[in-house]
Amino acid sequence: MNRAVWAYSENETVSNEIASAALDVARAASAEAVVLEIATVRPGIKASGAKLLIKGPESQNSLPEIVAEAIARAAKQLQPAAILIGATRNGREIASRLAAKLNVGCLSEASKLSSDGKSLTSERSVFAGKATAVVNCAFPAIATVRVGYYPKNESTPKATTEIDVGSVPALVKLVSRQPKAVGTVDLKSAKVIVSAGRGVKKKEDLGMLEELAKEMHGALGCSRPLSSDLGWLPEEHHIGLTGITVKPDLYVAVGISGQLQHTAGMKDSKIVAAINTDKEAPIFQASDYGIVGDLYQVVPAIKKALEARR
Ligand SMILES: Cc1cc2nc3c(=O)[nH]c(=O)nc-3n(C[C@H](O)[C@H](O)[C@H](O)COP(=O)(O)OP(=O)(O)OC[C@H]3O[C@@H](n4cnc5c(N)ncnc54)[C@H](O)[C@@H]3O)c2cc1C
């Protein structure tokens, strides 16, 4: 086994996050952080150390079974200490296939990764964020790393080495690929999020929160009922256990009760402020600042105060 920690994601943004996770682990384990590329080198992919280009698969966007086989072949030859994979939908499949092929342990949805040089330790949120499990796996180890947890690595890669693992046959054939139509909201990188809950009475009233978000140079998020049940906002706005995880500098929960399934997705925000008519609402327990009041009075008042400061 050599002292390398590999990082991979098929998604560019996530790859740059996993590069930071790999650097943390590599530093702790006195190892080298290496970012993997499959088939081709992508210019937007950052790395603090070197890149390793695995040649063999036809394209970077190969199916998980092909990517897993290619990484497994490279790992059998180069024996990395750990392989970190972004916990995207594809990444989870790649990691589980890889763990089975290499017959090594796999930590899932890892955050706060650390190492003693012999093993990999991570924290993992369990019971909808109600508890944190600390899990450990001896080297060689694999982990899927929580998306959005690590900051993006901005470093220019030092060098690219190559390994040719030969062509990789697949049982499943990719027939076509169509990009999903998505909106323009980028909650993951927003510094301020104003998030709407069922306290908002009508779809049209979301405009008021959108304006507040704009005034604060932020983005509009929501609880699940607003996107999944009412369809007032697209799915990519929905924050929580079954939605996205965010960590803005400021999260303003407006008319959100603060059920565990929601707070699981925003509890790592730096500052949380809540507006709710019910002073017993659980969101106040997860908040740094709280206003007990009617959002229809409080939101326009905040907006007016912000406008007056321009
Ligand atoms: C398996 C599973 C997964 C789930 N995943 C998620 C998830 O990822 N994300 C998520 O958000 N939910 C999720 N849920 C749903 C979750 O359990 C809650 O039902 C949901 O978060 C509640 O949304 P809410 O807070 O907007 O609505 P409610 O719980 O109805 O709360 C509305 C709040 O608005 C307040 N309010 C009412 N009127 C006003 C007013 N005029 N001004 C100010 N405040 C007012 C009320 O006091 C109340 O606290 C999941 C549920 C399940 C079972």
The ligand as an ORCA input file, in Angstrom:
! r2SCAN-3c Opt
* xyz 0 1
  C     -39.173     10.692      5.101
  C     -39.399     12.170      5.218
  C     -38.464     13.026      4.683
  C     -38.653     14.406      4.776
  N     -37.712     15.232      4.242
  C     -37.860     16.574      4.386
  C     -36.881     17.467      3.905
  O     -35.862     17.072      3.309
  N     -37.078     18.785      4.074
  C     -38.175     19.307      4.711
  O     -38.284     20.521      4.842
  N     -39.124     18.471      5.172
  C     -39.003     17.130      5.016
  N     -39.981     16.312      5.470
  C     -41.206     16.917      5.997
  C     -41.044     17.376      7.449
  O     -41.298     16.298      8.318
  C     -42.026     18.504      7.766
  O     -43.329     18.069      7.511
  C     -41.753     19.765      6.971
  O     -40.399     20.154      7.092
  C     -42.640     20.867      7.494
  O     -42.525     21.978      6.669
  P     -42.841     23.417      7.258
  O     -42.012     23.683      8.450
  O     -42.759     24.361      6.113
  O     -44.403     23.297      7.627
  P     -45.122     23.176      9.031
  O     -44.531     22.114      9.858
  O     -46.571     23.124      8.727
  O     -44.779     24.555      9.749
  C     -45.264     25.800      9.355
  C     -44.776     26.805     10.386
  O     -45.159     28.106      9.979
  C     -45.568     28.823     11.140
  N     -46.461     29.895     10.677
  C     -47.745     29.783     10.262
  N     -48.199     30.973      9.862
  C     -47.184     31.865     10.046
  C     -47.045     33.256      9.803
  N     -48.035     33.996      9.296
  N     -45.856     33.846     10.111
  C     -44.833     33.143     10.627
  N     -44.919     31.799     10.871
  C     -46.080     31.177     10.569
  C     -46.227     27.809     12.036
  O     -46.194     28.224     13.387
  C     -45.362     26.577     11.788
  O     -44.310     26.501     12.743
  C     -39.818     14.922      5.399
  C     -40.743     14.050      5.947
  C     -40.556     12.696      5.853
  C     -41.574     11.772      6.442
*
